[in-house]
Amino acid sequence: MTNIEHYKKLLLEEKSKLEGELGHIAAQNPYNPKDWEPKPEDVPSVTADPGDMADRLEDFSERHAAELALETRLNSVKKALKKIEDGTYGVCEVSGKPIPEERLVANPAATTLLEYADQAS
């Protein structure tokens, strides 16, 4: 049997870390608090140099990619925490079989057996 409290602690720590990282590059959507939006770097918006504007656009694009990856992981962590609350943590969403301890150690937010990882919702 998995040590649920251990995984809950790990997931809560990761959730806090992810929210902190997101806070540096993104802001929560005021109309949908479950959604994050990348924020531009704090640089004056008026600039005479087209190169500076190109750099800002590239930086924003990179922030957007990082925001998406962090938000996706945060949603996975929240989903795993919800499964702990529901009493379904450690059970594969596809097969209904227990997720091996090694998989949960490697990824506490795992919701499927490794062979079904690409099918996770």
N, C-alpha and C positions, 0 to 999 in steps of 0.2 A: 504494500500500500504506500502511496506517495505521501510525503510529509507536506500537507497542504499549507500549513502555516509558514514553512520555510519558503515555498514558492510564492506565497502571497507577499511575504516580505521582499523577496527579490523583485517581484513585479511592481510593487509600490515604489521601490527605490528606482527602478528603471523608468517608471511613469514620471516621477519627479524630475529625473535627469533629462528625459525627452522634452518635458514641458519647459524646462530651463533652456535647453538648446533651441527649441522653437521660439522662445521669447526673444532670443537674440537676433533672429532673422525673419520672424513673422509676427503677426498679430492675429488674435482671434477675430473672426468675422462678427461684428456686432449684431447682425441679423440671424446668425447661425453659430452659436458658441461652440458647436462641435467641429466647426471648420476653421482652418488657419489659412491666412493669406500672407504671401511673402511681402516684406516691406523693403522699400529701397534703402540703400545706404544713406546715412545722414550727410548729404553733400548739397551745397546750394544748387537749386534746380536750374538757375540761369547760368549758362557758361558759354563763352565765346568759342571755345575749342571743340570742333566736331570729334576729335579724338577722345576728349574727356567724356562726351556724351556716349560714344561707342563703348568706352570702358564701363560706364554706368549701366548701359543696357546689358552688357555681358555679365556684369556682377549680379544684376537683377535676375538674369536667366539662371545663373548658378545658384542663387538663393532660392529660386523657385524649385529647382530640381532637388536641392537639399531639403526644402520644406516638405515636398511631397514624400520623400523617403522617410523623414522623421514622423510626419503625420500618419503615414501608413503603419509604421512600427508602433506609434502611440495607440492607434486604433486596435492593433493586435493585442497589445498589453491590456487595454481596457476590456476587450472581449474576454481575455483569459481571466481577469479579475471578476467579471460578471459570471463566468462559469464557476468560479470558486463560490460565489454567493449562491448560485443556483444548485450547487452540489454536483455539477457535471464536469468539473475540472479533471483533466487527465484521461478523458474518454474521447476517442476518435469520432469526429463529426460524421465521417463517411461510413466507417465500418461498425462503430459502436464498441470496438475493442479497446482495452486499456492501452494508453500510450506508454511505451517503455520508459523507465526511469532515465536511461541514458539520453533519450530524446529531450525529456523535460529538463535535464541538467544542462544540455547544450542550448536549449531554447525554451525557457519557462512559458513562453506565450504560444507554444505549439498547440494546435487544436486538432491535428490529424496525425496518423501514423506517417512515417517518412514517405512511404510509397504513394500516399495520397496528397502530399504537400502541394502539388500544383493544382489540386482540385478544391483547396480550401476557399471558403467564401469570405 
